Amino acid sequence: MRGFLLFFLLLSIIGKSQEPVISCSFEKMNVVYIGIPNPVTIAASGYQCEELTVTGINCELTYKEPGKYDLITKGGTEAFVVVMAGGDTLGVEKYRIRRIPDPNKFFSRNWYDCRSCISGSFKANYDHYPYLDVEFKVVKVIFFYPDPITNEMLSIESVGDKLNEQAIAALNKTKIGQTICVEIYCIGPDNELRKVNVGCIELW
């Protein structure tokens, strides 16, 4: 009887050891970011990459080469990758979805030479996320400046990535020692409008 039980226990262990192990490895990050391609390598032990069929739940997988895909999601909190072979489901992997971080680097040509910023374009980029290949488009710039009489802060909105003529005229009337501020709005590949404060600068 003991030998019989040992035989079935051994079969159970062997059966479990033969179950395929699914591997879904992201090349640049360990979460899925909204609106951008997230490169992922997918494999299953005991199978060639060409034998696998992969589908996404709350995401789309674009084939690049055997075992390599771009995963894109439009939102939500979780994405799932289903790995199949020969009509059998080998495994399902779950991943967290995250919003693309706000850009933290802003610049305009000669912006810190304040009087010359009239010829510059404001841009938004990253300092701390080199693995994210993301482009932001600046769609609006709000320029804050002191009223010549009351010194109360006024604002002028410019569409696009540059100060418009009205804002440039207001800038040219400011004096040394006064403070001006700029606020930009940009859109990333997730189509989210982001309000980003560039900050204030004292003219010199």
C-alpha positions as CSV (number, residue, x, y, z in Angstrom):
1,M,0.0,0.0,0.0
2,R,2.8,2.4,0.9
3,G,4.5,1.6,-2.4
4,F,1.3,2.4,-4.3
5,L,0.9,5.8,-2.5
6,L,4.5,6.6,-3.1
7,F,4.1,5.8,-6.8
8,F,1.2,8.2,-7.2
9,L,3.0,10.9,-5.2
10,L,6.0,10.6,-7.5
11,L,3.7,10.9,-10.5
12,S,2.2,14.1,-9.0
13,I,5.6,15.6,-8.5
14,I,6.7,14.8,-12.0
15,G,3.5,16.2,-13.4
16,K,3.9,19.5,-11.6
17,S,7.6,19.7,-12.7
18,Q,6.5,19.4,-16.3
19,E,4.0,22.4,-16.1
20,P,5.3,25.2,-18.3
21,V,6.7,28.3,-16.6
22,I,5.5,31.5,-18.1
23,S,7.9,34.5,-18.3
24,C,6.8,38.0,-19.3
25,S,9.7,40.4,-18.8
26,F,9.4,44.1,-19.5
27,E,12.6,45.5,-20.9
28,K,12.4,49.1,-19.4
29,M,10.2,49.0,-16.4
30,N,8.1,46.7,-14.1
31,V,4.8,48.4,-14.7
32,V,2.7,49.3,-17.7
33,Y,2.4,52.9,-18.6
34,I,-0.6,54.3,-20.3
35,G,-0.4,55.4,-24.0
36,I,3.1,54.3,-24.8
37,P,4.7,51.1,-26.1
38,N,5.9,48.9,-23.2
39,P,8.4,46.4,-24.7
40,V,7.9,42.9,-23.3
41,T,9.6,39.5,-23.8
42,I,7.3,36.5,-23.5
43,A,8.4,32.9,-23.2
44,A,7.2,29.6,-21.8
45,S,9.4,26.7,-20.8
46,G,9.1,23.7,-23.1
47,Y,7.8,25.8,-26.0
48,Q,9.4,27.7,-28.9
49,C,8.3,31.3,-29.1
50,E,6.7,30.6,-32.5
51,E,4.4,28.1,-30.8
52,L,2.9,30.6,-28.5
53,T,-0.2,32.7,-29.0
54,V,-0.5,35.7,-26.7
55,T,-3.5,38.0,-26.2
56,G,-4.1,41.0,-23.9
57,I,-6.9,41.9,-21.6
58,N,-7.2,45.7,-21.2
59,C,-4.2,46.0,-23.5
60,E,-3.0,45.4,-27.0
61,L,0.0,43.4,-27.9
62,T,1.9,44.2,-31.2
63,Y,4.2,41.5,-32.5
64,K,7.8,42.6,-33.2
65,E,9.8,39.4,-33.5
66,P,9.6,35.9,-31.9
67,G,9.0,36.4,-28.2
68,K,9.0,40.2,-28.3
69,Y,6.0,42.5,-28.3
70,D,4.9,46.0,-27.6
71,L,2.1,46.3,-25.0
72,I,-0.1,49.3,-25.1
73,T,-3.0,50.2,-22.8
74,K,-5.4,53.1,-22.8
75,G,-6.1,53.1,-19.0
76,G,-7.4,51.2,-16.1
77,T,-5.6,49.7,-13.1
78,E,-4.5,46.3,-14.3
79,A,-3.5,44.6,-17.6
80,F,-3.4,40.9,-18.3
81,V,-1.3,38.8,-20.7
82,V,-2.8,35.4,-21.7
83,V,-0.2,32.9,-23.1
84,M,-1.5,29.9,-25.0
85,A,-0.2,27.1,-27.1
86,G,-2.1,24.5,-29.2
87,G,-5.4,25.8,-27.8
88,D,-4.3,25.4,-24.2
89,T,-3.9,28.2,-21.8
90,L,-0.4,28.1,-20.3
91,G,-0.7,31.0,-18.0
92,V,-2.1,34.5,-17.3
93,E,0.2,37.3,-16.1
94,K,-1.1,40.4,-14.4
95,Y,0.5,43.9,-14.4
96,R,-0.2,47.2,-12.7
97,I,-1.1,50.1,-15.0
98,R,0.4,53.5,-14.2
99,R,-0.1,57.0,-15.5
100,I,2.9,58.5,-17.3
101,P,4.8,60.7,-14.8
102,D,4.6,64.5,-15.3
103,P,7.6,66.0,-17.0
104,N,10.0,67.7,-14.7
105,K,12.4,69.4,-17.0
106,F,11.3,72.6,-18.8
107,F,13.3,74.9,-20.9
108,S,13.0,77.6,-23.5
109,R,16.0,78.8,-25.5
110,N,17.6,81.6,-23.5
111,W,14.7,81.4,-21.0
112,Y,17.0,82.2,-18.1
113,D,18.3,85.1,-20.1
114,C,14.7,86.4,-19.5
115,R,14.8,89.2,-22.1
116,S,15.7,86.8,-24.8
117,C,13.0,84.3,-24.1
118,I,10.8,86.0,-26.7
119,S,12.5,83.9,-29.3
120,G,12.3,80.6,-27.4
121,S,10.0,77.7,-27.4
122,F,8.9,76.0,-24.2
123,K,9.4,72.2,-24.0
124,A,8.7,69.5,-21.5
125,N,10.9,66.6,-20.8
126,Y,12.3,64.2,-18.2
127,D,15.3,64.4,-16.0
128,H,14.7,61.3,-13.9
129,Y,13.0,58.8,-16.3
130,P,15.6,58.1,-19.0
131,Y,14.0,54.8,-19.8
132,L,10.7,56.5,-20.8
133,D,10.8,57.5,-24.5
134,V,8.0,60.0,-24.2
135,E,7.3,63.2,-26.1
136,F,5.1,66.0,-24.7
137,K,3.6,68.7,-26.8
138,V,3.3,72.1,-25.2
139,V,-0.2,73.5,-26.1
140,K,-0.5,76.5,-23.9
141,V,1.7,79.0,-22.0
142,I,0.4,81.4,-19.4
143,F,2.6,84.3,-18.7
144,F,2.3,86.2,-15.3
145,Y,3.6,89.7,-14.9
146,P,3.2,92.6,-12.5
147,D,0.8,95.4,-13.4
148,P,2.9,98.6,-14.1
149,I,0.8,100.7,-11.8
150,T,-0.6,98.4,-9.0
151,N,2.1,95.7,-9.2
152,E,-0.7,93.2,-9.1
153,M,0.1,90.0,-11.0
154,L,-1.7,89.8,-14.3
155,S,-1.7,86.9,-16.8
156,I,-1.8,86.5,-20.6
157,E,-2.5,83.1,-22.2
158,S,-0.7,82.0,-25.4
159,V,-1.8,79.1,-27.5
160,G,1.1,76.9,-28.5
161,D,4.6,76.6,-27.1
162,K,5.6,80.3,-27.4
163,L,4.6,83.6,-25.9
164,N,2.3,85.5,-28.2
165,E,2.8,89.2,-29.2
166,Q,0.7,90.5,-26.3
167,A,2.8,88.5,-23.8
168,I,6.0,89.6,-25.4
169,A,4.9,93.3,-25.2
170,A,4.1,92.8,-21.5
171,L,7.4,91.2,-20.9
172,N,9.3,94.1,-22.6
173,K,7.5,96.6,-20.2
174,T,8.7,94.8,-17.1
175,K,11.6,96.2,-15.1
176,I,14.7,94.9,-13.4
177,G,13.9,93.5,-9.9
178,Q,10.3,92.5,-10.9
179,T,9.2,88.9,-10.9
180,I,7.6,87.1,-13.8
181,C,6.1,83.6,-13.8
182,V,5.3,81.0,-16.5
183,E,2.9,78.1,-16.4
184,I,2.7,75.6,-19.2
185,Y,0.2,73.0,-20.3
186,C,1.3,70.0,-22.3
187,I,-0.2,66.8,-23.7
188,G,1.6,63.4,-23.8
189,P,0.9,60.2,-25.7
190,D,-1.9,59.3,-23.3
191,N,-3.7,62.5,-24.5
192,E,-3.9,63.8,-20.9
193,L,-3.7,67.6,-20.5
194,R,-1.1,68.4,-17.8
195,K,-0.7,71.6,-16.0
196,V,2.9,72.1,-15.1
197,N,4.4,75.1,-13.2
198,V,7.7,76.2,-14.6
199,G,8.2,78.7,-11.8
200,C,9.0,82.4,-11.3
201,I,12.1,84.4,-12.1
202,E,13.3,87.7,-10.9
203,L,14.4,89.9,-13.7
204,W,18.0,91.2,-13.7
